[in-house]
Amino acid sequence: RAAAALLPLRAGAPAAAMSTLLVSQPRYAWLRELGLQEENPGVYNGRWGGGGQVVTTYCPANNEPIASVRQASLEDYEETVKKAKEAWKVWADIPAPKRGEIVRQIGDALRQKIKVLGSLVSLEMGKIFVEGVGEVQEYVDVCDYAVGLSRMIGGPILPSERPGHALIEQWNPVGLVGIITAFNFPVAVYGWNSAIAMICGNACLWKGAPTTSLISVAVTKIIAKVLEDNKVPGAICSLVCGGADIGTAMARDERMDLLSFTGSTKVGKQVALMVQERFGRSLLELGGNNAIIVFEDADLNLVIPSALFAAVGTAGQRCTTARRLFLHESIHDEVVAKLAKAYAQVRIGDPWDSDTLYGPLHTKEAVKMFLGAVEQAKQQGGSVVYGGKVINRPGNYVEPTIVTGLPHNAPIVHTETFAPILYVLKFKEEEEVFAWNNEVKQGLSSSIFTKDLGRIFRWLGPKGSDCGIVNVNIPTSGAEIGGAFGGEKHTGGGRESGSDSWKLYMRRST
């Protein structure tokens, strides 16, 4: 999630002329189904507004302007926080199962718009249509999960040592949850946070990435209608579109009872320090430098498609993307040859075409980062065995890339480049490759392919993977909403979605 949601607004992206906007063209008339216009208010706190600068977002597949959003000013932010805090007083009094019923309606409203919203994700973020729809489905699924949870949250009644006394642990909402999300999952990450936060009894204040502002507006319109239909304050799910000034205000604001930040490790560190300075609470979902380890006994029919999708899915722009592929020396050459052949069959095209498997990078800046990383890999001794170049077509397209011959500790191998570059590395022994998996700063996702049961349990155990997500015979990318999602070390230590991650959105009273 490396393109940080906190960074300044995209340079050179003032409001485009109305007539050139995609939203005005008949081919994109479906955008109107989401309530989108040429210029859209980017602040919602029970009513729509925004007095900040107007920013245009662009389609990564052709770099044409889609529509513009009027961002929040700091005055808008101040007003929205006050309204969200007032709305919380109403929301906290509603019984949890009733809150769950409203979250269920939000899931149903998203279900009704799943294809058109998935199309917008493809258009504005650049991921392929099936992934865009899948991302909205994640929000729908986590709403379903949260509905059940709304009837189950409880604390224990414990034996008191004092006669005639009761000892109870009760969970209460923290209050206002700030949610800063990144460009690469512009729907799902907000869903993971907001659905759980809401049933816990919290109000939410969302700042999405500036480059996916239309998605933030479209999703909030769907939620706002449900809240208004239920005659509860719309500010329970507030929206402030904006750049670094709004993100910094959220991090420093003592009224923000929990700040959930998804983005790069670099910006996440700044956020963590600002929140810690005021003794606030933060939930961090930061970078990943994920490895797949393939042993000599692995089923290569599983390995090749798994490595391919983990490395090139979402054009390498997932926090769980596989960036390092460790191959046992006895199968190295065979796997590289098969993988290169599989890469040659990847269907590259417009992300909203159903035949496309691989779309563009999100921005022109990402293309420059990709080229820089390929050059560094060559300088450090790597050989590009597939890809490595920009594709000559409109939009931000680059070739999915395989690099071999680098040592496991090469500086570029230890750098998370948010692009479809896979470093293929040789190993001999289990012990060394487990250590190499763990030697990078990040600790998000990891995977081994083997049939050895003893090795599988060592991998899952205390001397195995040090990541938050530990896979066996499946790729690093992806996760399930029923389990807690997140990672260790420079990944930030946060957990979202399932299991007991609801506790992060509450405070315990004994």
N, C-alpha and C positions, 0 to 999 in steps of 0.2 A: 504494500500500500504506500509506496515510497513517495509519490507526488503529494507533498504534504498539503493538507487542507488548510493549514495556517499561512502558507506562503502568500506574498502579495498577489493581487489580481494580475492576470496575464498582461504583460506589456503589449502595447499596440493593439488593444482589443476594445476600442471605444464602440459606441453603438453604431451598427452598420445601417446603411440606407434601407428603409423599410421595403422597397420594391425588390431588393436582392435577397431578402430573407427566405429561407426554405419554408417557413411557416405560412408564407403568403402564396406559395405555389400549389396548384391543384393536386400534384402528386403527393403532397404532404398534408392534405386536408384533414387526415386522421388526427393530426396534432390538436385540432380543435375539440375532439372528443375528450381530451384531457383538460380542456379549459384554457389552453395556451393561446396567447395573442402575439402580436409583433413585439410589444413591450409588456412585461409582466411584473406586478409588484412582488418584491422578494422578502416581505416581512408579513408574518401572520401572528396575531396575538388575540384572536377573537374577531379582528377585522383585518383586511388586507391593506398594505401601504408600503412605505419605503421612501426615504428622502436622501439616500446615498447616490453614488455614481451609477450610471447605467452601463452594464457590461454585456457584451454579446458572446454567446457560446457558439462554437464551431463544430462541424461534423468531421471527425478524424478521417473518415473514408474519402473525403474530397476537399476538406478545409474550407467549405462554404459556410457562411453564417446561418444559423438556424433561427434564432430569435434572441431577444435581449431581456435582461432582468434588472430591475432597479434594486440595488443592494440596500442594506441597512446602514443608516448613519449611527453614530454612537448615541445620539438622542433616541433613535428608534430602539436601539438595544436597551437603553435604560428604561424606556416605557414598557418594553416587552417583558423584561425581568420582573418589573413591578406587577404587571398583569398576570404573569405566570405564578408568582408567589400568592397572589389573591386567589387565583383559580385553584391552587393546591389546597387551600382551606376547604373548598367545596368538595374536591376530589377525595381528600383524606377521610371525609365523613361518610362517603358512600361505601357500603359493605363490599369486601373484596370480591365475592361472587358476582355482585352487580357490576363491579368494574370489569370483571372477566367477560360478562355478557356484552359490554360495549366493545371490548377488544375483539370478541368474536365477530361482531358486526363489521369492524374494521377489516378483519381477514376476509369476510364475505364480499365487502366492497372492492377490495383488491382483486379477489377472484374474478369479479365481473369485468375488470379492466386489464386482466393479466397479459393478453396479447398486445394490446395497444401500448401498455406501459413497458412491456418487454421490447417493443419496437423502438420506443423512445430511448431506452438504455442502449440499444444497438446504434441508434443515430447519434446520440450525444457522447456516450462513453467510447463506443467502437467495438464492444464485444459482440460475438456472433449472436444471432437472434435466439437460438435455443438456450444459450447461456443467459441472455437478458430475461427471457421468460422464466428460466430456472431461478434467477435471483429474486424475482417477484414471488415465485412459489415458496422460497425460503421464508419470506416475510409472512406469507399466508400460513405456512406450517408452524412458525414460531408463535403466531397468534393462537392457533389451535392448542399448542403446548401450554401457552400461558393461561388459556381458559381453564384447563384442568388444574393447573398450579394454583389458580385463584381460590380453589376450594381445599387446598392441601397444606398451605404454609402454616406452620405451627411451631411452638417452642415446647420443650419438655416441662412437666411439673415434676420437681425433684424432691427426694426425701429431705425434709428440714431436720437439723439436729436440735431445734428448739421446739418444745412441746406446744401444740396448738398453733403452729405457724405453717404457712405454705411458702414454698420456694418455687418461683415460676420464672422461666425465661420467655420473654415476649419480644417479638420482632415488630418494629415500627418503620414506616417509610423514612428515608433520609430527608425528603422534601423536594427540592428542585434538582433534576439531573440534566447537566449540560452534555450534549452529544455532538462531537465533531467527527465527521466521517470523511473518507478519502474518495478520490474519483473512481477507483477501480471496482468498488462494490457500493454504488451510490444509492441502492435501495436496501439490500439485505442487512447491512451493518446497522443502519438506523432501526430496522425491524427487530433485530436481535435485542437491541438495547431498549427500545421504546415499549415493546409489548411486555417484556418482563418488568421494566420500571413502572409501567402503568398499573399492572395488577398488584404490585407491591404498594401502590398508593402514592406514587410520585407524579409530579408534573415534569414535562420534558421541554427542553429548549434545544433546537437542532440548528447546527451550522454545517451544511454540506460543503463539498469542494466547489470553488468558484466556477470551475470548468464544467461542472454538471449541475448548474443551478436550476435548469428547467426541470430536471428530474425531481429535485427537492421541492419545487413549487407544485408539480403535478401530484406527487405523493401526498403533500400536505393538503391539497384541495380535496382529495379523497377522504382523508382522515377528518378534516374540518367539517365536512358535510355530516359524517356520522355523529360527531360530537354535538353539532348544532341540532340535528334531528332528535337527539336524546336530551336536549335542553340542559346540557352542561357547558361550562365555559370553554370556548375554543382554545383559549390560552393554555389549557392542559397540555396541548401539543403545539407549542409555539415554534415559529421558524424565523431565523435571521440569516439571510444570505449575506455573505461578506468575505473580506479578506483577512489579512493579518491583524488589523486593528480590532476586529470583532473577536477573533480567536484569542488574542492577548487579553482583551477585556474579560472574556469568560474564564480564562485561567486565573486571573488575579482577583476575581469577584468572590468575596466571602459569602455572598448569597447563593453561590453555586455549591450545593451540598455534596455533589459528586460530579466530577468531570470525566467523561469517557472519551478518550482520544484515540483515533485510528489514523496512522500516517507513518512517516519515516521515523527512524530512530533518532536522527539528528533533531528534528522538530519536537519529537516526543520527549526528549531530554529537557528541552527548554520549557515545555509545558509542565513536566514533572517538578522542575525546580520552582516554577512560579506557584504551582499549587501547594507544594510542600512548604514554601515560605510562609504561607498563611495557615499551615497545619490543616489543609484541605484534604479531601480524598480524591484519588485519581484511579482510573482504570485504563491501562495502556495496552494497545494492540499495535505493535510496531513491526520492524523488519523481520525478514526470514532469509536464511541462506541454506536452503534445504537440500538434503542429500538422499539419493537412492543408492543402496549397496546391493550388488548382485553377486551371490556366491556361485561357485562352480556347479552346484547341484540344482540351481534355479531352473524353473520352467520358462524357457525363452519365449514361448508363445504368450506368456503373461507379461514378460519383461518389456518386450518391444512396444506394444500399444500403451502400456502404462507409462513408460519413460517418455514416449512421444507426447502423450496428452499432458503429463505433468509439466513438461518443459515448454510446449508451444501453446497449451490452452490459454485463452485470454491474451494471446501474443506475449506470454511470459510476464504478465502484469498482475499476478496474484501474489499475495504474501506467502502462499503455500507452494508456489512454483518450484519445480526441481531445478536447481542451478548446478549441482554437483552430482555426477554419476560415477560411483566407484565400482569398477569391474575387476573381478578376480583375473589375474594375469593369464590364466589358462583359457578364458573365454573372451578376453578383451577384443581381439581383432574381429572375431566372428560377430560379436554384438555391435561393434562400430559399423561394420559393413551392412548388417541388417537394418540398423537404425537409420543410416544414411539413405538406404533404399526406401524406407518408410517415409522419411522426411520429404523425399522427392514426390511422394504421392499426396502430400497435404494440399487440399483445395483452398487456394487463396482467392479472396474476392470481397465484394461488398458484404458487410456483416449482417445486413438484413435479408440477404439471399439465403434460402434454406439449404442450398448445396455447400455453402461456405463453411470451412472448418477453422479458418484462420483469418483474422481481420487486421486492422491497422494498429499501430501504437497510438496512444491517446493524444499526444502533442508533437509538434515539430521539435521541441526541446528534448523529448524522449528519443527521437531519431538521432540527434547529436550525441546523446549519452551512449546509445547503442554503438555508434561508429567509434567513439572514444574508447569504449571497453574492448571492442574487437582489436583496435590498434594496440592497446596495452597488452592484450593477451599475446599478440604476435611478438611484441618487444620482449616479453618475459619468457619466450621460448615455445609458445603454443603454435599448433598447426590448425588452420581452419580446414576441416574435411568436408564441411557442407555449409553453404550460405555465406554470411558475413557482409553482405552488401545491401544497399537501399534498392528497392524494387522501383523500376521506372514506370510509374503510373500515378494518377492524382491521389492525394492523401498521404498519410504517414506510414507507408508500408516498408517493412524491412524483411529480409530473408530469415527464416528460422535457422539458427546457427549451431553447429557442433564444433568444439575445439578440443583437440587431443594434445598430449605430450607435455602438459604443464605439471610441475610438482604440486602435491596436495596443499602446500603452504605458500604458493605464489600469491603475491598481494592481490591480484585481480580475482583470484579464486575466493579470497576472503572478503571481497567487496560485493554487496548486493546491488547489481545493476538490474533495474526494473525493465528487463527486455528478454526476448527469447534466445538467450545464449546458454548453452549447456556445456560445462567443462567435464570432459571424460577423463578419469584418472585410474591408474592401475594400483592394485594392492595384492599382497601375498597372504597375510594372516588376519584372522578375525580380530585379535586384540588390537592390532595397529589401526585397522579400518574403523573400529568403534571409536577409538581415540580421535581419529581424523574427523569423523562425523561431529564430535563434540568440541573440536578445537576452535571453531568459529565463534564470534561474539554472540550471534543470534541463536535462539533455541526454540524455533516454532514447530516445524514438521520434519519427519524423518521416516525412512522406509527401508526394509530389507526384503530381498527375495531369496528364499531358501526353503528346503524341505526338512531341514534338521531341527527336530523338536527341541532338543537341548539348547541349540543356538537361539531359537525363537525366545525361549524363556530367559536366557541371558540378556538378550536384546531388550526385553521388557523390564528387566530387573535393575537393581541399583547401580550396576557397572555397565549397563547398556546405554541406550540413547538418553541424552539429557534434555530432550525436547518435550514440549507440552503435548504434542501429538505424535504417537509412535505407531507406525503401520507395519503390517506383515503381509507381503504378497499383494499389496495394492499401492497405487501411487501416493505421492506426498500431498497432491492437491485435493481440495475438497474436504468436507467434514460433515457430520450429522448434527442436526439441531438438538438431539437428545443428550449429547455429551458436551461438557464444558470446552469451549474453544479458546485457545490462547497459548502463550509460550513463555519460556524462561529467559534469563539473562537480558540481553539488549532487546529482546522482543517485548519486554516490559512487565511480564508476570501477571497480566490481567487475564480474566476469564469471562467469556460472554456466552449467552444462549442457555444450554441445558444444564443438567446435573444440579448442583447446589449453587450455581453462580448467582441465583436470585439474592443470596445473602449480601452480595456486594452493593445491592440497591437498597439495603435496609440497615438499621442500627439495632443492636441488641440491648434490651433492658432486662436486668436480672432483679 
